[in-house]
Amino acid sequence: IHGLLVEGGAGVFSAFLDQRFVDRIDVFLAPKIIGGGLGAFSAIKALSLGDARNFAVENSVASGEDTQITFRPLQEE
């Protein structure tokens, strides 16, 4: 397997991040606020800044009013 698309809820996203199975995150943003619901990573326990996983923006593409942002994890020391 060379690639796997994971499209799930907060629990699935959090489990993949906890196991360090994530090598890319694509976020799609629209200029709308609807409120309520769970955040994509709300199942991750609160971390200190020193323990946080760090990502870099690899790419940002606008399509009409929407934006796709691609993040890659930074190499850990």
GUTOR-51270 format. One line per field, with one value per atom (N, C-alpha, C, O, CB): residue number from 0; residue in one letter; chain; atom name; x, y, z. Coordinates in nm, 3 decimals. Glycine has a CB too. Layout:
# residues N
n: (NUM, ...);
res: (A, ...);
chain: (A, ...);
atom: (CA, ...);
xx: (X, ...);
yy: (Y, ...);
zz: (Z, ...);
***
This chain:
# residues 77
n: (0, 0, 0, 0, 0, 1, 1, 1, 1, 1, 2, 2, 2, 2, 2, 3, 3, 3, 3, 3, 4, 4, 4, 4, 4, 5, 5, 5, 5, 5, 6, 6, 6, 6, 6, 7, 7, 7, 7, 7, 8, 8, 8, 8, 8, 9, 9, 9, 9, 9, 10, 10, 10, 10, 10, 11, 11, 11, 11, 11, 12, 12, 12, 12, 12, 13, 13, 13, 13, 13, 14, 14, 14, 14, 14, 15, 15, 15, 15, 15, 16, 16, 16, 16, 16, 17, 17, 17, 17, 17, 18, 18, 18, 18, 18, 19, 19, 19, 19, 19, 20, 20, 20, 20, 20, 21, 21, 21, 21, 21, 22, 22, 22, 22, 22, 23, 23, 23, 23, 23, 24, 24, 24, 24, 24, 25, 25, 25, 25, 25, 26, 26, 26, 26, 26, 27, 27, 27, 27, 27, 28, 28, 28, 28, 28, 29, 29, 29, 29, 29, 30, 30, 30, 30, 30, 31, 31, 31, 31, 31, 32, 32, 32, 32, 32, 33, 33, 33, 33, 33, 34, 34, 34, 34, 34, 35, 35, 35, 35, 35, 36, 36, 36, 36, 36, 37, 37, 37, 37, 37, 38, 38, 38, 38, 38, 39, 39, 39, 39, 39, 40, 40, 40, 40, 40, 41, 41, 41, 41, 41, 42, 42, 42, 42, 42, 43, 43, 43, 43, 43, 44, 44, 44, 44, 44, 45, 45, 45, 45, 45, 46, 46, 46, 46, 46, 47, 47, 47, 47, 47, 48, 48, 48, 48, 48, 49, 49, 49, 49, 49, 50, 50, 50, 50, 50, 51, 51, 51, 51, 51, 52, 52, 52, 52, 52, 53, 53, 53, 53, 53, 54, 54, 54, 54, 54, 55, 55, 55, 55, 55, 56, 56, 56, 56, 56, 57, 57, 57, 57, 57, 58, 58, 58, 58, 58, 59, 59, 59, 59, 59, 60, 60, 60, 60, 60, 61, 61, 61, 61, 61, 62, 62, 62, 62, 62, 63, 63, 63, 63, 63, 64, 64, 64, 64, 64, 65, 65, 65, 65, 65, 66, 66, 66, 66, 66, 67, 67, 67, 67, 67, 68, 68, 68, 68, 68, 69, 69, 69, 69, 69, 70, 70, 70, 70, 70, 71, 71, 71, 71, 71, 72, 72, 72, 72, 72, 73, 73, 73, 73, 73, 74, 74, 74, 74, 74, 75, 75, 75, 75, 75, 76, 76, 76, 76, 76);
res: (I, I, I, I, I, H, H, H, H, H, G, G, G, G, G, L, L, L, L, L, L, L, L, L, L, V, V, V, V, V, E, E, E, E, E, G, G, G, G, G, G, G, G, G, G, A, A, A, A, A, G, G, G, G, G, V, V, V, V, V, F, F, F, F, F, S, S, S, S, S, A, A, A, A, A, F, F, F, F, F, L, L, L, L, L, D, D, D, D, D, Q, Q, Q, Q, Q, R, R, R, R, R, F, F, F, F, F, V, V, V, V, V, D, D, D, D, D, R, R, R, R, R, I, I, I, I, I, D, D, D, D, D, V, V, V, V, V, F, F, F, F, F, L, L, L, L, L, A, A, A, A, A, P, P, P, P, P, K, K, K, K, K, I, I, I, I, I, I, I, I, I, I, G, G, G, G, G, G, G, G, G, G, G, G, G, G, G, L, L, L, L, L, G, G, G, G, G, A, A, A, A, A, F, F, F, F, F, S, S, S, S, S, A, A, A, A, A, I, I, I, I, I, K, K, K, K, K, A, A, A, A, A, L, L, L, L, L, S, S, S, S, S, L, L, L, L, L, G, G, G, G, G, D, D, D, D, D, A, A, A, A, A, R, R, R, R, R, N, N, N, N, N, F, F, F, F, F, A, A, A, A, A, V, V, V, V, V, E, E, E, E, E, N, N, N, N, N, S, S, S, S, S, V, V, V, V, V, A, A, A, A, A, S, S, S, S, S, G, G, G, G, G, E, E, E, E, E, D, D, D, D, D, T, T, T, T, T, Q, Q, Q, Q, Q, I, I, I, I, I, T, T, T, T, T, F, F, F, F, F, R, R, R, R, R, P, P, P, P, P, L, L, L, L, L, Q, Q, Q, Q, Q, E, E, E, E, E, E, E, E, E, E);
chain: (A, A, A, A, A, A, A, A, A, A, A, A, A, A, A, A, A, A, A, A, A, A, A, A, A, A, A, A, A, A, A, A, A, A, A, A, A, A, A, A, A, A, A, A, A, A, A, A, A, A, A, A, A, A, A, A, A, A, A, A, A, A, A, A, A, A, A, A, A, A, A, A, A, A, A, A, A, A, A, A, A, A, A, A, A, A, A, A, A, A, A, A, A, A, A, A, A, A, A, A, A, A, A, A, A, A, A, A, A, A, A, A, A, A, A, A, A, A, A, A, A, A, A, A, A, A, A, A, A, A, A, A, A, A, A, A, A, A, A, A, A, A, A, A, A, A, A, A, A, A, A, A, A, A, A, A, A, A, A, A, A, A, A, A, A, A, A, A, A, A, A, A, A, A, A, A, A, A, A, A, A, A, A, A, A, A, A, A, A, A, A, A, A, A, A, A, A, A, A, A, A, A, A, A, A, A, A, A, A, A, A, A, A, A, A, A, A, A, A, A, A, A, A, A, A, A, A, A, A, A, A, A, A, A, A, A, A, A, A, A, A, A, A, A, A, A, A, A, A, A, A, A, A, A, A, A, A, A, A, A, A, A, A, A, A, A, A, A, A, A, A, A, A, A, A, A, A, A, A, A, A, A, A, A, A, A, A, A, A, A, A, A, A, A, A, A, A, A, A, A, A, A, A, A, A, A, A, A, A, A, A, A, A, A, A, A, A, A, A, A, A, A, A, A, A, A, A, A, A, A, A, A, A, A, A, A, A, A, A, A, A, A, A, A, A, A, A, A, A, A, A, A, A, A, A, A, A, A, A, A, A, A, A, A, A, A, A, A, A, A, A, A, A, A, A, A, A, A, A, A, A, A, A, A, A);
atom: (N, CA, C, O, CB, N, CA, C, O, CB, N, CA, C, O, CB, N, CA, C, O, CB, N, CA, C, O, CB, N, CA, C, O, CB, N, CA, C, O, CB, N, CA, C, O, CB, N, CA, C, O, CB, N, CA, C, O, CB, N, CA, C, O, CB, N, CA, C, O, CB, N, CA, C, O, CB, N, CA, C, O, CB, N, CA, C, O, CB, N, CA, C, O, CB, N, CA, C, O, CB, N, CA, C, O, CB, N, CA, C, O, CB, N, CA, C, O, CB, N, CA, C, O, CB, N, CA, C, O, CB, N, CA, C, O, CB, N, CA, C, O, CB, N, CA, C, O, CB, N, CA, C, O, CB, N, CA, C, O, CB, N, CA, C, O, CB, N, CA, C, O, CB, N, CA, C, O, CB, N, CA, C, O, CB, N, CA, C, O, CB, N, CA, C, O, CB, N, CA, C, O, CB, N, CA, C, O, CB, N, CA, C, O, CB, N, CA, C, O, CB, N, CA, C, O, CB, N, CA, C, O, CB, N, CA, C, O, CB, N, CA, C, O, CB, N, CA, C, O, CB, N, CA, C, O, CB, N, CA, C, O, CB, N, CA, C, O, CB, N, CA, C, O, CB, N, CA, C, O, CB, N, CA, C, O, CB, N, CA, C, O, CB, N, CA, C, O, CB, N, CA, C, O, CB, N, CA, C, O, CB, N, CA, C, O, CB, N, CA, C, O, CB, N, CA, C, O, CB, N, CA, C, O, CB, N, CA, C, O, CB, N, CA, C, O, CB, N, CA, C, O, CB, N, CA, C, O, CB, N, CA, C, O, CB, N, CA, C, O, CB, N, CA, C, O, CB, N, CA, C, O, CB, N, CA, C, O, CB, N, CA, C, O, CB, N, CA, C, O, CB, N, CA, C, O, CB, N, CA, C, O, CB, N, CA, C, O, CB, N, CA, C, O, CB, N, CA, C, O, CB, N, CA, C, O, CB, N, CA, C, O, CB, N, CA, C, O, CB, N, CA, C, O, CB, N, CA, C, O, CB);
xx: (0.085, 0.000, 0.090, 0.179, -0.097, 0.066, 0.147, 0.074, 0.137, 0.185, -0.056, -0.131, -0.263, -0.317, -0.153, -0.314, -0.441, -0.510, -0.452, -0.422, -0.631, -0.711, -0.796, -0.873, -0.799, -0.783, -0.862, -0.960, -0.922, -0.771, -1.086, -1.191, -1.284, -1.369, -1.267, -1.269, -1.348, -1.375, -1.361, -1.278, -1.414, -1.444, -1.326, -1.214, -1.565, -1.353, -1.247, -1.175, -1.053, -1.305, -1.247, -1.185, -1.088, -0.979, -1.291, -1.127, -1.042, -0.919, -0.807, -1.120, -0.938, -0.824, -0.726, -0.605, -0.873, -0.781, -0.696, -0.618, -0.501, -0.780, -0.680, -0.612, -0.496, -0.388, -0.712, -0.516, -0.408, -0.293, -0.177, -0.461, -0.326, -0.221, -0.146, -0.023, -0.281, -0.218, -0.154, -0.054, 0.050, -0.258, -0.086, 0.002, 0.107, 0.189, -0.080, 0.105, 0.201, 0.193, 0.294, 0.344, 0.069, 0.044, 0.016, -0.010, -0.073, 0.021, -0.015, 0.110, 0.202, -0.093, 0.114, 0.225, 0.178, 0.259, 0.300, 0.047, -0.007, -0.148, -0.225, -0.006, -0.182, -0.319, -0.363, -0.295, -0.328, -0.477, -0.538, -0.661, -0.751, -0.576, -0.663, -0.774, -0.843, -0.778, -0.727, -0.974, -1.052, -1.136, -1.215, -1.143, -1.117, -1.185, -1.280, -1.247, -1.084, -1.396, -1.492, -1.520, -1.516, -1.625, -1.546, -1.568, -1.709, -1.786, -1.545, -1.741, -1.872, -1.852, -1.767, -1.967, -1.929, -1.926, -2.064, -2.162, -1.881, -2.071, -2.202, -2.214, -2.325, -2.227, -2.102, -2.104, -2.142, -2.184, -2.198, -2.127, -2.166, -2.078, -1.986, -2.309, -2.107, -2.034, -1.899, -1.858, -2.017, -1.829, -1.696, -1.590, -1.609, -1.679, -1.479, -1.365, -1.300, -1.316, -1.263, -1.230, -1.169, -1.073, -1.058, -1.097, -1.008, -0.910, -0.950, -0.864, -0.773, -1.078, -1.124, -1.104, -1.116, -1.270, -1.075, -1.053, -0.909, -0.877, -1.087, -0.821, -0.683, -0.681, -0.736, -0.587, -0.616, -0.608, -0.522, -0.434, -0.550, -0.551, -0.476, -0.329, -0.293, -0.533, -0.244, -0.100, -0.038, -0.096, -0.038, 0.079, 0.154, 0.215, 0.224, 0.265, 0.256, 0.317, 0.440, 0.467, 0.354, 0.515, 0.634, 0.604, 0.689, 0.711, 0.484, 0.446, 0.364, 0.332, 0.367, 0.330, 0.243, 0.314, 0.435, 0.199, 0.236, 0.290, 0.298, 0.204, 0.201, 0.409, 0.430, 0.421, 0.475, 0.566, 0.351, 0.331, 0.375, 0.373, 0.184, 0.412, 0.447, 0.347, 0.300, 0.594, 0.315, 0.228, 0.309, 0.412, 0.168, 0.263, 0.332, 0.275, 0.348, 0.322, 0.143, 0.078, -0.054, -0.118, 0.057, -0.095, -0.224, -0.279, -0.214, -0.211, -0.400, -0.460, -0.601, -0.683, -0.461, -0.630, -0.765, -0.843, -0.790, -0.761, -0.969, -1.060, -1.192, -1.274, -1.080, -1.211, -1.328, -1.314, -1.212, -1.460, -1.415, -1.409, -1.344, -1.313, -1.549, -1.323, -1.270, -1.118, -1.058, -1.331, -1.056, -0.911, -0.874, -0.932, -0.847, -0.778, -0.723, -0.581, -0.500, -0.722, -0.554, -0.421, -0.366, -0.432, -0.425, -0.244, -0.178, -0.069, 0.017, -0.119, -0.072, 0.026, 0.106, 0.051, -0.043, 0.236, 0.323, 0.385, 0.421, 0.435, 0.397, 0.459, 0.607, 0.677, 0.444, 0.653, 0.794, 0.868, 0.813, 0.816, 0.989, 1.071, 1.099, 1.136, 1.203, 1.081, 1.106, 1.252, 1.315, 1.018, 1.305, 1.446, 1.466, 1.579, 1.499);
yy: (-0.117, 0.000, 0.123, 0.136, 0.000, 0.212, 0.334, 0.456, 0.558, 0.358, 0.446, 0.559, 0.513, 0.411, 0.662, 0.590, 0.559, 0.690, 0.774, 0.469, 0.707, 0.824, 0.789, 0.693, 0.870, 0.867, 0.845, 0.960, 1.076, 0.836, 0.926, 1.027, 0.980, 0.892, 1.049, 1.036, 0.992, 1.106, 1.223, 0.879, 1.071, 1.171, 1.194, 1.148, 1.131, 1.267, 1.305, 1.184, 1.189, 1.388, 1.076, 0.957, 0.891, 0.850, 0.859, 0.879, 0.816, 0.902, 0.851, 0.794, 1.033, 1.122, 1.117, 1.107, 1.266, 1.123, 1.124, 0.995, 0.997, 1.147, 0.881, 0.751, 0.744, 0.697, 0.635, 0.790, 0.788, 0.880, 0.845, 0.830, 0.998, 1.089, 1.031, 1.039, 1.225, 0.972, 0.913, 0.804, 0.790, 0.856, 0.726, 0.618, 0.666, 0.587, 0.508, 0.795, 0.856, 0.794, 0.773, 0.842, 0.766, 0.712, 0.822, 0.793, 0.614, 0.947, 1.060, 1.120, 1.162, 1.168, 1.124, 1.191, 1.312, 1.379, 1.094, 1.338, 1.455, 1.481, 1.387, 1.434, 1.607, 1.646, 1.750, 1.850, 1.702, 1.724, 1.822, 1.879, 1.806, 1.757, 2.011, 2.080, 2.164, 2.239, 2.168, 2.152, 2.230, 2.330, 2.291, 2.138, 2.458, 2.565, 2.642, 2.672, 2.659, 2.672, 2.758, 2.877, 2.861, 2.680, 2.994, 3.111, 3.113, 3.206, 3.238, 3.007, 2.996, 2.943, 2.857, 2.902, 2.993, 2.944, 2.892, 2.966, 3.056, 2.762, 2.704, 2.668, 2.645, 2.581, 2.661, 2.636, 2.494, 2.417, 2.730, 2.459, 2.327, 2.216, 2.240, 2.298, 2.094, 1.977, 1.963, 2.045, 1.984, 1.856, 1.828, 1.876, 1.872, 1.678, 1.921, 1.954, 1.826, 1.721, 2.040, 1.834, 1.716, 1.645, 1.523, 1.756, 1.715, 1.654, 1.667, 1.667, 1.718, 1.679, 1.701, 1.579, 1.593, 1.738, 1.462, 1.344, 1.335, 1.247, 1.218, 1.425, 1.427, 1.498, 1.607, 1.496, 1.435, 1.499, 1.625, 1.635, 1.401, 1.719, 1.845, 1.819, 1.742, 1.944, 1.883, 1.868, 2.002, 2.107, 1.814, 1.997, 2.121, 2.157, 2.071, 2.106, 2.279, 2.318, 2.235, 2.206, 2.466, 2.196, 2.115, 1.974, 1.912, 2.107, 1.924, 1.789, 1.786, 1.678, 1.722, 1.901, 1.909, 1.855, 1.869, 2.054, 1.792, 1.752, 1.877, 1.957, 1.642, 1.895, 2.014, 1.982, 1.881, 2.076, 2.068, 2.052, 2.179, 2.287, 2.018, 2.164, 2.278, 2.285, 2.182, 2.266, 2.406, 2.423, 2.392, 2.454, 2.569, 2.293, 2.255, 2.329, 2.366, 2.104, 2.351, 2.410, 2.471, 2.424, 2.305, 2.575, 2.638, 2.678, 2.748, 2.762, 2.632, 2.657, 2.711, 2.650, 2.529, 2.824, 2.880, 2.831, 2.822, 3.035, 2.799, 2.758, 2.830, 2.787, 2.601, 2.939, 3.022, 3.082, 3.144, 2.941, 3.064, 3.115, 3.015, 3.051, 3.148, 2.891, 2.785, 2.778, 2.823, 2.650, 2.720, 2.705, 2.565, 2.514, 2.811, 2.503, 2.375, 2.402, 2.463, 2.270, 2.355, 2.371, 2.232, 2.150, 2.458, 2.207, 2.078, 2.097, 2.185, 2.020, 2.013, 2.015, 1.885, 1.779, 2.036, 1.895, 1.778, 1.784, 1.893, 1.772, 1.670, 1.673, 1.710, 1.668, 1.537, 1.789, 1.822, 1.702, 1.630, 1.950, 1.683, 1.575, 1.602, 1.714, 1.559, 1.501, 1.517, 1.492, 1.406, 1.422, 1.567, 1.553, 1.439, 1.413, 1.681);
zz: (0.000, 0.000, 0.000, 0.084, 0.122, -0.096, -0.106, -0.051, -0.023, -0.251, -0.037, 0.014, 0.070, 0.030, -0.095, 0.164, 0.227, 0.261, 0.330, 0.354, 0.214, 0.247, 0.368, 0.365, 0.126, 0.474, 0.594, 0.604, 0.619, 0.723, 0.596, 0.607, 0.717, 0.695, 0.470, 0.831, 0.945, 1.039, 1.004, 1.019, 1.159, 1.259, 1.352, 1.327, 1.339, 1.459, 1.553, 1.611, 1.628, 1.666, 1.641, 1.698, 1.602, 1.642, 1.739, 1.477, 1.375, 1.350, 1.348, 1.243, 1.329, 1.306, 1.423, 1.404, 1.284, 1.544, 1.663, 1.677, 1.714, 1.787, 1.649, 1.658, 1.559, 1.595, 1.632, 1.437, 1.338, 1.379, 1.363, 1.200, 1.434, 1.480, 1.599, 1.605, 1.517, 1.694, 1.812, 1.773, 1.837, 1.906, 1.669, 1.624, 1.525, 1.478, 1.562, 1.494, 1.400, 1.260, 1.192, 1.454, 1.219, 1.085, 0.984, 0.867, 1.089, 1.024, 0.938, 0.876, 0.946, 1.018, 0.742, 0.676, 0.595, 0.531, 0.586, 0.598, 0.528, 0.579, 0.602, 0.373, 0.596, 0.630, 0.528, 0.507, 0.777, 0.466, 0.375, 0.445, 0.484, 0.237, 0.459, 0.522, 0.416, 0.343, 0.642, 0.409, 0.313, 0.393, 0.479, 0.224, 0.364, 0.436, 0.345, 0.230, 0.499, 0.398, 0.328, 0.420, 0.542, 0.291, 0.366, 0.449, 0.509, 0.489, 0.366, 0.584, 0.647, 0.789, 0.812, 0.565, 0.882, 1.019, 1.051, 1.048, 1.121, 1.083, 1.114, 1.261, 1.310, 1.028, 1.333, 1.477, 1.512, 1.426, 1.543, 1.639, 1.689, 1.637, 1.560, 1.653, 1.679, 1.632, 1.699, 1.781, 1.483, 1.662, 1.715, 1.618, 1.496, 1.744, 1.671, 1.587, 1.536, 1.598, 1.664, 1.427, 1.366, 1.459, 1.449, 1.239, 1.549, 1.638, 1.785, 1.873, 1.615, 1.811, 1.948, 2.039, 2.161, 1.947, 1.984, 2.067, 2.118, 2.198, 1.988, 2.073, 2.121, 2.255, 2.270, 2.019, 2.353, 2.485, 2.474, 2.390, 2.591, 2.561, 2.560, 2.587, 2.676, 2.665, 2.509, 2.521, 2.558, 2.533, 2.391, 2.616, 2.634, 2.499, 2.410, 2.746, 2.482, 2.355, 2.324, 2.208, 2.357, 2.426, 2.405, 2.355, 2.291, 2.532, 2.384, 2.343, 2.214, 2.163, 2.454, 2.162, 2.044, 1.921, 1.906, 2.020, 1.831, 1.701, 1.615, 1.612, 1.632, 1.547, 1.465, 1.317, 1.270, 1.497, 1.245, 1.101, 1.030, 1.087, 1.069, 0.904, 0.820, 0.706, 0.657, 0.765, 0.665, 0.548, 0.424, 0.398, 0.541, 0.349, 0.225, 0.105, 0.013, 0.203, 0.108, -0.008, 0.035, 0.129, -0.121, -0.033, -0.011, -0.147, -0.224, 0.085, -0.176, -0.307, -0.288, -0.219, -0.394, -0.350, -0.347, -0.467, -0.578, -0.345, -0.443, -0.549, -0.525, -0.444, -0.552, -0.597, -0.570, -0.431, -0.400, -0.583, -0.348, -0.210, -0.115, -0.001, -0.161, -0.157, -0.071, -0.081, -0.179, -0.108, 0.023, 0.026, 0.073, 0.169, 0.118, 0.006, 0.048, 0.099, 0.030, -0.070, 0.222, 0.280, 0.309, 0.372, 0.410, 0.262, 0.286, 0.389, 0.376, 0.153, 0.492, 0.601, 0.599, 0.572, 0.739, 0.629, 0.645, 0.784, 0.830, 0.533, 0.852, 0.984, 0.975, 0.883, 1.053, 1.070, 1.078, 1.138, 1.221, 1.164, 1.098, 1.152, 1.298, 1.336, 1.072, 1.380, 1.523, 1.553, 1.492, 1.605, 1.645, 1.682, 1.778, 1.819, 1.742);
***
